[in-house]
Amino acid sequence: MATKVLTPNRDACIADWSATDWNIGAADELEVGDRWYDNAYRSLVAFDLATAFSGISVASIESVTLSLLAYGPGGRVFNIAAARILIDWGEGDNTSWATAGAGECSWNNAKAGSVAWTTPACDSQGNDRNAFGTPVAAPSNGNRVALDVTGDVALSDLSGSTPHYGWVAKQTAYTDDRSVCQFYSRENATPANWPTLTFEYTEAGGIPAGVLAALMDED
């Protein structure tokens, strides 16, 4: 079994507040949660799977984990889940909250001026995104959240036969109106802080993890 760790080729944060068409795609932070009462924040992150696996013949995908490193304030009394995005979206080049320019994502749009989300916040299952995966507790400062997204990746995504537009992360339950979790984005100055996508996979001709474990047990 082989392991490959990817970093994003784009990420962005969108929010539902007074300016629902704002974008922050080039800042060094991502946010998930509900900072000021009913103002929700969601984060989008994508990876260039086809380029990462170019020249590699993958027989099976054993696991895929999306990881985000937390920092900053927030009660974090909620769970986080991720869902595969089904339509293309624009990262944006705003380093602070600003109106989304043409082609940039926002709460209302996947690409401002051309492609709207079917439901704001990339929230229409089957149109904007897949179903959300199993939620996990939001992490404390300096820790990573690990989201199992294995079911959101197929072999055709790795070969480039089908496009993969990444994931949207959201809060799924909370007990405080001002809960939020801030994560480092790919714009952070320290690459070790960036979001990661970790693959455990078997190359063509290799021994799948489950079979290998069974063989070792027999020994």
N, C-alpha and C positions, 0 to 999 in steps of 0.2 A: 504494500500500500504506500502511496506517495502523498505528500502534503504540499500545498501551495498556498501562500498568503498574498492576497491582493490588497491594494489601496485604491481609493476611488479615482475616477476620472471626472466626476462632478458630484457636488452636493449643494444643498440649499435649504433654507428654512422659510416657511410660510406661516402667516398668522391671521386669525380672525379678530380684528379689532377695528378701530375707526377707519382704517385704510386697508380694505380687504384686497386691494390690488397692489400692495407693496411686496417687495422682494428683498431678500438679503442672501445673495448667492456667493459673494466673494469675501465674506467675513470669516474670522477664524473660529466661529462658533456655530453650533446647531442647537435647537431647543425642542423639547418635547414636553408638553404639559399644559398647565393652565395658570399663568402667572397672576393676572389681575382679574379675579372672578371669572366671568364667562369668556375671556379672551384666550382662545386655544392656540397652541403652537404645534406644528408638525414638521418633521424633517424628511427630506428626500435625499437618497444617496444611491449612486450607480457605479458600476465597475465595468471595465472593458474585458468581458469574459473571452470573447473570440480571439483577441490579441494575446491575452495571457496564456491561452491554451493552443496557440498556433503551433503546429508541428508535433503536438502531443496527441496520441491516439488513446482516448479514455474509454475503457470498457464499462466502468460503472462508477457512480458517485456514491460514496459511503456517507458523507456528511458535509454540510455547508453551514458555517456559523458567521453571522453578522455581529461585529463587536464595535461598541462605541465607548470612548473613555470620558467619564463624567468629571465636571469641575463646577465651581461657582455655587451660588446660593440656591435655596429651594427646599421645600419640605420633603419632597420626593415620597409622599405617602400615596403612591399609586403604582400601577403596573404599566409596562410598556410592551407593545406588540408591533410586528412589522408585517407588511403585505407587499407582494410583488406588484409593481406598477405595470399597467398594460398599454399605456400610450406614451409617446415620446414627450419630453418636457425640457425646458430650457433652464440652465443653471442661473444665469444672471451674473452681472459683474459689480453689483452694489456691495460696498463694504459696510454700509449701515442701511437701516430701513429706508427705502425709497420706492417710488412708483415703478412698477415693473415696466421695462422697456419692451420693445417688440421682440417676441420670441422667448421672453423670460417667464418663469413660473410665478404664480401667486396663489392666494387662497381660491380665487375664482377660475384661474386659467392655468393650463399646462404650458401654453405658449401665448403670452399676451398678444392680442391683436389677430390671432389666427385659430387657436385651439383652446376651447374652454373645457374644464372638467365637466363630466356629465352631472356630477354633484360636487359642489364646492369642497375643497380640501382633498381632492383625489379620493372621494368617498363612495363612489358607485361601484359596488361589487359586480364583477363581470364586465364592466365597461372601463372604469378608471383603474381598478385594482382587483387582485384576487382576494380571497378571504384572509383575514388576519390570522397569524399563527398563534401558538401558545404564548400567553403573556408571561412576563417575568417581572420581578420587583425592580423598581428603579434603583440604581446603585448610589452609593455615597461617593463623596469627593475622592478622586484618585483611583477609582475602581471602574472596571468595565462591565457593561451589560452584554451578555452573550445570548443572542437570539437564534434559535434553530430555524433556518430557512431552507433546509434540505429539499423540502417539497416544492420549492419555488424555482428550482434549477433542473433543467433537462439536458441530456447529452447534445441535443440540437442547439442549445444556447452556447455551449462551449465550442462547437464547430462553426458557429456563425450562421447556421441555417435558419435560425429564428432570432429576432432581436430581443435583447433583454434590457429593460429600462430601469432596473434597480428596484428599490424598496421605499415605501413610505412608512415612517414610524410614528406612532401615536400613543397617547395614554388610553388605557382601557377601563380603569377604575381609580377613584381617588376619594379621599375623605376631607380634603382641605381645598377651599376655593382658590388658594394661591400656591398651588404645587407646580413646580417646574423642574426639569432637569436639563442642565446645559452640558453639551458635549463638544469636544474639539472637532473641528472640521479639517478638511484636507488643506486648508489655507494656513493652518497653524504652523509656526516656524519650526516646530520639532516634529519630524516625520513619525517618531515613535508614538505620538499622541493621536495620529490620524485614525479614522475608522478603518477597519480591516474586514476582509471576507476570507475565511479560512476553509479550504477544501481538503477533505480526505477522499482520495479516489484511487481506483485501480487502473493501471495502464493496460492496454490490450496485451494479452499474453501473461499478465501478472495473476497473482492469486488473490481473490477477493478477501477482505478482512474476516468475514464470517467463516469462510472455509479454512483460512489460515489458523484462526483461533481453534477451530474444531480439530485440525490436525495436530496442533500443539498439545491440546488436551489429551489426545490419544497417546502421545508420548509420555 
